[in-house]
């Protein structure tokens, strides 16, 4: 099993780190941090709704984090090789990296524009 240490008065309790990432011609994002994987500086609260928008273009994807009203909080852009059909792909579910379980259930609504 995993050992979990509780830190009293931890300022990051009930927070989640987000990262924008893309696989590119077999390159793994976690092996190319800073280019194919970019961590958001904004930590999100587990009890607060957010909006997250991906804008997929030919040679980059923009990841926009917004509050529930749509105010932009932060953007990360990941450059990748040219996509022949950037609007076609497959949808993946949420991924919580690392060895710890997610802090709580997460739900998401998908909307394609």
Secondary structure, DSSP 8 states (H G I E B T S, - for coil): -------TT-TTTTEE--EEE--BTTB-GGGSBTTTEEE-S--EETTS-EEEEEEE-SSEEEEEEEETT--EEEEEEEE-S--SSTT----------SSS--SS---------
